[in-house]
Amino acid sequence: MAMGSIRASGGDDEDGLDATPMSEINVTPMVDVMLVLLIIFMVAAPLMTTGVPVQLPKTAAAKVAQSQKPMEVTVDKEGQPSIAKEVFTTEGLTARLRAMAAENKDQVVLVRGDRDVPYGKVMEVMGLVGQAGFTKVSLIAQSPGGAAPGAAAPASGGTAR
């Protein structure tokens, strides 16, 4: 369908201009519909990931072993490393860590360092843990949320080797 010029009613056009229809799209209803669809999909998406409900069969098989509690190596204000309140020298710590790694190399080791201890000393202890054979080593720090001074939580930027 061809669109020609539409003349204004009243006969001749005195100023010589033809009036053409304005063709603008009103996008407000489209935006409203899109926002409603977005909200529907945001609400429905988590519900679709749960899967189909099924009745699982019972079994007499042994339960899967729960992950072990991580071992903590602490470096106190004097720079002395300790494991479970037992203070070690550098050589003693290396021997103890190697004995523990021989039992379970997959044990998670968390290194806690006092804030007044030089960074190099904490890294030295982390190196000893790695040399002993542990592969999962992380740093932990106190959470800024106001946890008790003795409580420690994994640091969000902790390093794991």
C-alpha positions as CSV (number, residue, x, y, z in Angstrom):
1,M,0.0,0.0,0.0
2,A,1.5,3.2,-1.1
3,M,1.3,6.3,1.1
4,G,0.8,9.5,-0.7
5,S,0.7,13.0,0.7
6,I,-2.5,13.8,2.7
7,R,-3.9,17.1,2.0
8,A,-5.3,19.2,4.9
9,S,-9.0,19.5,4.7
10,G,-10.2,22.7,3.2
11,G,-9.1,22.4,-0.4
12,D,-6.0,24.2,-1.5
13,D,-3.0,24.4,0.7
14,E,-2.0,28.1,1.0
15,D,1.6,27.7,2.2
16,G,2.4,24.8,-0.2
17,L,3.2,22.2,2.4
18,D,1.7,18.8,2.4
19,A,0.8,17.4,5.8
20,T,2.3,13.8,6.2
21,P,1.3,11.5,9.0
22,M,3.8,11.2,11.8
23,S,4.8,7.6,12.3
24,E,6.3,7.2,15.8
25,I,6.3,4.0,17.8
26,N,5.2,4.2,21.4
27,V,7.7,1.9,23.2
28,T,6.3,2.3,26.7
29,P,4.0,-0.7,26.5
30,M,6.8,-2.8,25.0
31,V,9.1,-1.9,27.9
32,D,6.3,-2.7,30.4
33,V,5.8,-6.1,28.8
34,M,9.6,-6.8,28.8
35,L,9.9,-5.9,32.5
36,V,7.0,-8.2,33.4
37,L,8.6,-11.0,31.4
38,L,12.0,-10.4,33.0
39,I,10.4,-10.7,36.5
40,I,8.5,-13.8,35.6
41,F,11.7,-15.5,34.3
42,M,13.7,-14.4,37.4
43,V,11.1,-15.9,39.7
44,A,10.6,-19.1,37.6
45,A,14.3,-19.9,36.8
46,P,15.3,-21.1,40.3
47,L,12.2,-23.3,40.4
48,M,13.1,-25.0,37.1
49,T,16.6,-26.1,38.3
50,T,15.3,-28.2,41.1
51,G,14.5,-31.1,38.8
52,V,11.8,-33.7,38.9
53,P,10.8,-34.9,42.4
54,V,11.5,-38.6,42.8
55,Q,11.3,-41.1,45.6
56,L,14.8,-42.4,46.1
57,P,15.4,-46.1,47.0
58,K,16.9,-47.1,50.3
59,T,20.3,-48.8,50.4
60,A,22.4,-50.6,52.9
61,A,25.7,-49.2,51.4
62,A,28.0,-47.3,53.7
63,K,27.7,-43.6,53.9
64,V,30.2,-41.4,52.1
65,A,32.8,-40.2,54.6
66,Q,32.3,-36.5,55.6
67,S,35.2,-34.2,54.8
68,Q,37.6,-33.8,57.7
69,K,38.0,-30.8,59.8
70,P,40.8,-28.7,58.5
71,M,44.1,-28.6,60.4
72,E,45.2,-25.2,61.7
73,V,48.8,-24.1,61.9
74,T,49.1,-20.9,63.9
75,V,52.0,-18.4,64.0
76,D,51.9,-16.4,67.2
77,K,53.2,-12.9,68.0
78,E,56.8,-14.2,68.6
79,G,56.7,-16.0,65.2
80,Q,56.5,-19.5,66.8
81,P,54.5,-22.0,64.7
82,S,52.1,-24.3,66.6
83,I,49.6,-27.0,65.8
84,A,46.7,-27.5,68.3
85,K,48.5,-25.5,71.0
86,E,51.7,-27.5,70.6
87,V,54.5,-25.0,69.9
88,F,57.3,-26.2,67.4
89,T,60.6,-25.0,66.2
90,T,61.0,-24.8,62.4
91,E,62.7,-28.2,62.2
92,G,60.2,-29.8,64.6
93,L,57.3,-28.3,62.6
94,T,58.7,-29.8,59.4
95,A,59.0,-33.2,60.9
96,R,55.5,-33.1,62.4
97,L,53.9,-31.9,59.1
98,R,55.7,-34.6,57.1
99,A,54.4,-37.2,59.5
100,M,50.8,-35.8,59.2
101,A,51.1,-35.6,55.4
102,A,52.1,-39.2,55.2
103,E,48.8,-40.1,56.8
104,N,46.6,-37.8,54.6
105,K,48.0,-35.5,51.9
106,D,44.5,-34.3,51.0
107,Q,44.0,-32.7,54.5
108,V,43.1,-29.0,54.3
109,V,45.7,-26.9,56.2
110,L,44.7,-23.4,57.3
111,V,47.6,-21.1,58.3
112,R,46.7,-18.4,60.9
113,G,49.2,-15.6,61.5
114,D,49.0,-12.9,64.2
115,R,48.7,-9.5,62.6
116,D,52.0,-8.3,64.3
117,V,54.0,-11.2,62.7
118,P,56.0,-10.2,59.6
119,Y,54.5,-11.4,56.4
120,G,57.7,-13.3,55.5
121,K,57.4,-15.5,58.6
122,V,53.8,-16.5,57.7
123,M,54.9,-17.3,54.1
124,E,57.8,-19.3,55.5
125,V,55.4,-21.5,57.5
126,M,53.1,-21.8,54.4
127,G,56.2,-23.0,52.5
128,L,56.9,-25.6,55.1
129,V,53.4,-26.9,54.9
130,G,53.7,-27.2,51.1
131,Q,57.1,-28.8,51.3
132,A,55.7,-31.4,53.8
133,G,53.4,-32.6,51.0
134,F,50.1,-30.9,51.7
135,T,48.3,-29.6,48.5
136,K,45.4,-27.7,50.0
137,V,46.9,-24.7,52.0
138,S,44.9,-21.5,52.8
139,L,45.3,-18.4,54.8
140,I,42.7,-17.4,57.3
141,A,41.9,-14.1,59.0
142,Q,39.3,-12.7,61.3
143,S,36.1,-11.6,59.6
144,P,35.5,-7.9,59.7
145,G,31.9,-8.5,60.8
146,G,32.9,-8.3,64.4
147,A,33.5,-12.0,65.2
148,A,35.1,-12.8,68.6
149,P,38.8,-12.0,68.7
150,G,39.7,-15.7,69.0
151,A,37.4,-16.8,66.2
152,A,38.8,-17.1,62.7
153,A,37.2,-17.4,59.3
154,P,38.6,-18.2,55.9
155,A,39.8,-15.1,54.2
156,S,37.9,-14.3,51.0
157,G,41.2,-14.0,49.1
158,G,42.9,-17.0,50.7
159,T,45.5,-18.7,48.7
160,A,45.2,-22.4,48.0
161,R,48.0,-24.3,46.4
